[in-house]
Amino acid sequence: MRFTSERRLDGGVLERRFTLGEIPGVLWTPGSASAPAPLILMGHPGGLEKMYPRLAARARHSAAVGYAAATIELPGCGERPRSAVAEEARADLRRAVGAGEPVDDEIVDRLVLPLVEQAVPEWRAALDALLVLPGIRGPVGYAGGVIAIGVRLAAVEPRIAAALLFAGSFVPRALFEEARQVTIPLQVLLQWDDEWNDRQTALDLFDAFGAEEKTLHANMGGHTGVPQFEGDEGNRFFARHLR
């Protein structure tokens, strides 16, 4: 990990950009922490610069109650090399959604499974590098999407103690079996009218999770209409499990 820039945001939050090999990322830490801060990994659908305003707002909200937050760019997004297979699958997905047709499982597999296979080891490598930094400690939380990445991370990474998953992306059927192995506390956000998410699949996935403590927050509205109060609910969720 190599830090490339730093600046102070509102509230004294320190924002540092870094590269992990060739992977860009951002770390936010509270401005006046008296002890090492628990870490939240912030998932997103890719395009770090495009997503930056929303990610920074989430990070500042978490830092205000004492959490560090970090994110990395996904494979094939931003300035990272594109995958021809993923680009073709994404085009097929958009055609199906635009035509109001069901999205075939084969399209979802071509798009999402290679992403999960590459992204999860990268998130774990980022976690290795972040947890040795001064001022940051475990246990670790994961918040956001792509939900298939969150499922795999929650199943295989023992340092993640709780996960707040955004049910806003397609999930390969193979991930349902992995979901049964997820036993950490979960909170799942579902937008009831999400145009990019099959509601029944999201409900089936929630049912498949093996966690004894799992909570579903379903709100009316489309993909980008998550109510602001869910940020406070997320902080309360992590306060129960990362403190």
Residue pairs with C-beta under 8 A, 6 or more apart in sequence:
1 18
1 19
1 20
1 126
1 129
1 130
2 18
2 19
3 16
3 17
3 18
4 17
4 18
4 19
5 16
5 17
6 14
6 15
6 16
6 17
7 14
7 15
8 14
8 15
8 31
9 15
9 28
9 56
9 60
10 60
11 31
11 60
11 63
11 64
12 30
12 31
12 32
13 28
13 29
13 30
13 31
13 59
13 60
13 63
14 28
14 29
14 30
14 31
15 26
15 27
15 28
15 56
15 59
16 26
16 27
16 28
16 29
17 24
17 25
17 26
17 27
18 24
18 25
18 26
18 27
19 25
20 72
20 122
20 125
20 126
20 129
22 80
23 72
23 73
23 80
23 122
23 126
24 48
24 72
24 73
24 78
24 79
25 48
25 70
25 71
25 72
25 73
25 126
26 48
26 52
26 55
26 56
26 59
26 70
26 71
27 68
27 69
27 70
27 130
27 133
28 56
28 59
28 60
28 62
28 63
28 68
28 69
28 70
29 37
29 63
29 68
29 135
29 136
30 37
30 63
30 64
30 66
30 67
30 68
31 63
33 66
33 135
36 134
36 135
36 136
36 137
37 66
37 67
37 68
37 135
37 136
37 137
38 66
38 67
38 68
38 137
38 138
38 139
38 140
38 141
38 238
38 242
38 243
39 67
39 68
39 69
39 70
39 127
39 130
39 131
39 136
39 137
39 138
39 140
39 141
40 62
40 67
40 68
40 69
40 70
40 140
40 141
40 142
40 143
40 238
40 242
41 69
41 70
41 71
41 123
41 126
41 127
41 140
41 141
41 142
41 143
41 153
41 160
42 55
42 58
42 59
42 69
42 70
42 71
42 143
42 144
43 71
43 142
43 143
43 144
43 145
43 146
43 149
43 150
43 166
44 51
44 54
44 55
44 71
44 74
44 144
44 145
45 51
45 74
45 145
45 146
45 168
45 169
46 73
46 74
46 76
46 77
46 78
46 146
47 77
47 78
48 55
48 71
48 72
48 73
48 77
48 78
49 78
55 71
58 69
58 143
58 144
58 231
59 69
61 231
61 235
62 68
62 69
62 235
62 238
63 69
65 235
65 239
67 141
67 235
67 238
67 242
68 135
68 136
70 126
70 130
72 122
72 123
72 126
73 79
73 80
74 80
74 115
74 119
74 146
75 83
75 115
75 118
75 119
75 122
76 82
76 83
76 86
76 87
76 115
83 114
85 110
85 114
86 110
86 111
86 114
86 115
88 110
89 107
89 110
89 111
90 111
92 107
92 110
93 103
93 107
93 108
93 111
93 170
96 102
96 103
96 104
96 107
97 103
97 195
97 196
103 170
103 198
105 172
105 173
108 170
108 171
108 172
109 172
109 173
109 174
111 170
112 146
112 148
112 169
112 170
112 171
112 172
113 172
113 174
115 146
115 148
115 149
116 146
116 148
116 149
116 152
116 172
116 175
119 146
119 149
120 149
120 152
120 153
120 156
120 157
123 149
123 153
123 157
124 153
124 156
124 157
127 140
127 157
127 159
130 136
131 137
131 138
131 140
131 159
138 159
138 161
139 159
139 160
139 161
139 162
139 241
139 242
140 159
140 160
140 161
140 242
141 160
141 161
141 162
141 163
141 164
141 238
141 241
141 242
142 150
142 153
142 154
142 160
142 162
142 163
142 164
142 165
143 163
143 164
143 166
143 234
143 238
144 150
144 164
144 165
144 166
145 165
145 166
145 167
145 168
145 169
146 169
147 165
147 166
147 167
147 168
147 169
147 171
147 205
148 169
148 170
148 171
148 172
148 175
150 163
150 165
150 166
151 165
151 171
151 175
151 178
151 179
151 182
151 205
152 175
152 178
153 160
153 163
154 160
154 163
154 165
154 182
154 184
154 186
155 178
155 179
155 181
155 182
160 184
161 184
161 185
161 241
161 242
162 184
162 185
162 186
162 187
162 237
162 238
162 240
162 241
162 242
163 182
163 184
163 185
163 186
163 187
164 186
164 187
164 188
164 189
164 234
164 237
164 238
165 186
165 187
165 188
165 189
166 188
166 189
166 226
167 188
167 189
167 190
167 191
167 194
167 197
167 202
167 205
167 206
168 189
168 191
168 194
168 196
168 197
168 223
169 196
169 197
170 196
170 197
170 198
170 201
171 201
171 202
171 205
175 205
176 204
176 205
176 208
179 205
179 208
179 209
179 210
180 208
180 209
180 210
181 210
182 209
182 210
182 211
183 210
183 211
183 212
184 211
184 241
185 211
185 213
185 214
185 237
185 240
185 241
186 209
186 211
186 213
186 214
186 215
187 214
187 215
187 217
187 233
187 234
187 237
188 202
188 206
188 214
188 215
188 216
188 217
189 217
189 219
189 226
189 230
190 197
190 199
190 202
190 203
190 206
190 216
190 217
190 218
190 219
191 197
191 218
191 219
191 220
191 221
191 222
191 223
191 225
191 226
192 199
192 218
192 219
192 220
192 221
193 220
193 221
193 222
194 222
194 223
195 222
195 223
196 223
197 223
203 216
206 214
206 216
215 237
217 230
217 233
219 225
219 226
219 227
219 230
221 227
